[in-house]
């Protein structure tokens, strides 16, 4: 058997997951090709997914990042929590993770989603979230502050991310379709805990426009940074798209 040279021939992506995350590792197995190694570790977190709880993840990010295969170069480091990134602030998240794992680009779901909409050529969007209203409002405000027009937001009001992870396929697809309104060019399904990434093709067929989910965007961007330009249209329109230039 040929020995893989991790970090060279075989790109390595790091991943930081909340302690309660039941979904991201499943999405990694479903979306990331075998030619890429994804190495994950966990960040302490206790529900509910409300802003006052999410801010408590910040002191743990650097220590968690240090645990990801020390001595092996990473192509990207993915922090798999949309709402925590927004509540903490993208710059603070990148700084905290960079303290533990320097010289690697930090990818967050919201950063990747913005790059995804740019790559897809869409600006007018609808949003679906499983969050309580306070957290959902933070997401919508962030998107609008960054140049996206949110025409509608549909939330499920779930407080525990483990319950989000247990949502059935039909419930997710129906909620995604309910979020769409005339004029929306794409749909953002926010939350890495909700198992929506692998349903993107089905949702796209139903609503007739591109779907960007948190993990779909985060893993797409991480793979593109790792030099994986493989097009996988069967996994959604975003996975058939190359990485656009950075947002100004």
C-alpha positions in Angstrom: 0.0 0.0 0.0 1.3 3.4 -1.0 1.9 5.7 2.0 0.0 8.9 1.9 1.9 12.1 2.5 -0.6 14.0 4.6 -0.4 17.7 4.1 1.2 17.3 0.6 -0.4 14.7 -1.7 -3.2 14.3 0.8 -4.6 17.6 2.0 -5.6 17.9 5.6 -8.6 20.0 6.8 -9.0 20.7 10.5 -12.5 20.9 12.0 -13.7 22.4 15.4 -17.1 21.1 16.4 -19.2 21.9 19.4 -19.3 19.2 22.0 -23.0 18.6 21.3 -22.7 18.4 17.5 -24.3 15.2 16.1 -24.2 16.3 12.4 -21.0 17.7 11.1 -19.0 14.5 11.0 -21.8 12.8 9.1 -21.8 15.6 6.6 -18.0 15.3 6.3 -18.3 11.7 5.4 -21.0 12.4 2.8 -19.5 15.4 1.1 -15.7 15.2 1.3 -13.9 12.9 -1.1 -11.5 10.2 0.3 -8.5 12.1 -1.2 -8.9 14.7 1.7 -8.3 14.0 5.4 -10.6 15.8 7.8 -9.4 15.8 11.4 -11.9 17.0 14.0 -11.9 17.9 17.7 -14.5 19.3 20.1 -15.2 22.6 21.8 -17.0 22.6 25.2 -20.6 23.8 24.9 -23.9 23.5 26.8 -27.3 24.2 25.3 -29.4 26.2 24.6 -28.1 27.8 21.4 -28.7 31.3 22.7 -26.2 34.2 22.4 -25.3 34.1 26.1 -24.3 30.4 25.8 -22.6 30.8 22.4 -20.2 33.5 23.7 -18.8 31.0 26.2 -17.1 29.0 23.4 -14.5 31.7 22.7 -12.0 30.9 25.4 -11.8 27.3 24.3 -11.2 27.8 20.5 -7.4 28.2 20.7 -6.8 25.2 22.9 -9.0 23.0 20.7 -7.2 24.2 17.6 -3.9 23.1 19.1 -5.1 19.5 19.3 -5.5 19.1 15.5 -2.7 16.9 14.3 0.2 19.0 15.6 3.1 19.2 13.1 0.9 18.5 10.1 0.1 21.4 7.8 -3.5 22.2 7.4 -5.1 23.5 4.2 -8.0 25.1 6.1 -9.5 25.0 9.6 -13.3 24.9 9.7 -15.1 26.1 12.8 -18.5 24.4 12.5 -20.9 26.7 14.2 -22.8 29.5 12.3 -24.5 31.2 15.3 -21.4 31.2 17.5 -19.3 32.8 14.8 -21.9 35.6 14.3 -22.4 36.2 18.0 -18.7 36.2 18.8 -17.7 38.1 15.6 -15.7 36.6 12.7 -12.5 38.5 13.6 -12.5 37.3 17.2 -13.1 33.7 16.1 -10.3 33.8 13.6 -8.0 35.4 16.1 -8.8 32.9 18.8 -8.3 29.9 16.5 -5.2 31.4 15.0 -3.6 31.7 18.5 -3.8 27.9 18.7 -3.1 27.0 15.1 -1.4 29.9 13.2 -0.8 30.3 9.5 -4.0 28.5 8.3 -7.1 30.1 6.9 -10.0 29.9 9.3 -13.3 29.0 7.6 -16.6 29.5 9.3 -20.1 28.7 8.0 -21.1 32.3 7.6 -17.9 33.3 5.9 -18.3 30.4 3.5 -21.9 31.1 2.9 -21.1 34.7 1.8 -18.4 33.3 -0.5 -20.9 30.8 -1.8 -23.6 33.4 -2.7 -20.9 35.4 -4.4 -19.8 32.4 -6.4 -23.4 31.6 -7.3 -24.0 35.2 -8.4 -26.9 35.6 -6.0 -27.7 38.4 -3.5 -31.5 38.3 -2.8 -32.0 35.3 -0.5 -34.4 33.6 1.8 -33.3 32.1 5.1 -34.4 29.1 7.1 -33.1 28.4 10.6 -33.9 26.0 13.4 -33.0 28.6 16.0 -34.9 30.5 18.7 -35.9 33.9 17.5 -33.1 35.8 19.2 -30.4 33.7 17.5 -32.2 33.8 14.1 -32.3 37.6 14.3 -28.5 37.7 14.8 -28.1 35.7 11.6 -30.4 37.8 9.5 -28.9 41.0 10.7 -25.4 39.8 9.9 -26.3 38.8 6.4 -28.0 42.1 5.7 -25.1 44.0 7.1 -22.9 42.2 4.6 -24.8 43.2 1.5 -27.3 40.4 1.2 -31.0 41.1 0.8 -33.0 38.8 3.1 -36.5 38.7 1.7 -37.8 36.3 4.2 -36.7 34.3 7.3 -38.4 31.2 8.5 -37.4 29.7 11.9 -38.3 26.6 13.8 -37.7 27.9 17.4 -35.6 24.9 18.6 -33.3 25.7 21.5 -31.2 22.5 21.7 -28.9 21.6 18.9 -29.2 17.9 19.6 -32.9 18.2 18.8 -32.0 20.1 15.6 -29.9 17.1 14.6 -32.8 14.7 15.1 -35.1 16.6 12.6 -36.4 14.3 9.9 -35.7 14.8 6.2 -39.3 15.7 5.3 -39.5 18.3 8.1 -36.3 20.0 6.9 -37.3 20.0 3.2 -40.8 21.3 4.0 -39.4 24.1 6.2 -36.9 25.0 3.5 -39.6 25.3 0.9 -41.8 27.3 3.4 -39.0 29.9 3.7 -39.0 30.7 -0.1 -40.8 33.8 -1.4 -41.0 35.4 -4.8 -37.9 37.2 -5.8 -35.5 35.1 -3.7 -32.6 33.9 -5.9 -31.3 31.4 -3.4 -31.9 29.8 0.1 -29.6 29.8 3.1 -30.3 27.0 5.5 -28.4 28.2 8.6 -27.1 25.8 11.3 -24.4 23.1 11.2 -26.4 21.0 13.7 -29.3 20.6 11.3 -28.7 17.7 8.9 -29.6 19.7 5.8 -26.4 19.6 3.7 -27.1 16.2 2.1 -30.7 17.3 1.3 -29.6 20.3 -0.8 -30.3 18.6 -4.2 -33.8 17.6 -3.1 -34.5 21.1 -1.8 -33.2 22.7 -5.0 -35.4 20.5 -7.1 -38.4 21.6 -5.0 -37.7 25.3 -4.9 -36.0 25.7 -8.3 -32.9 27.7 -7.1 -29.6 27.1 -5.3 -29.4 26.0 -1.7 -26.5 26.9 0.6 -26.5 25.2 4.0 -24.0 25.9 6.7 -22.0 22.7 6.4 -22.4 22.5 2.7 -20.8 26.0 2.4 -18.1 25.4 5.1 -16.9 22.1 3.6 -17.1 23.4 0.1 -14.9 26.3 0.9 -12.5 24.2 2.9 -12.1 21.8 0.0 -11.6 24.5 -2.5 -8.9 26.0 -0.3 -7.3 22.6 -0.1 -7.0 22.6 -3.9 -9.9 20.2 -4.5 -11.7 21.6 -7.5 -13.7 18.5 -8.3 -17.2 19.3 -9.4 -19.9 17.2 -7.8 -23.3 18.5 -9.1 -25.1 15.5 -7.7 -24.4 17.0 -4.2 -26.0 20.4 -5.1 -25.3 23.4 -7.3 -22.7 24.8 -4.9 -20.6 21.7 -5.2 -20.6 22.3 -8.9 -19.1 25.8 -8.4 -15.6 27.0 -8.0 -14.5 29.4 -5.2 -15.1 33.1 -6.1 -12.7 35.8 -5.3 -12.7 37.2 -1.8 -15.4 39.6 -0.8 -14.2 43.2 -0.5 
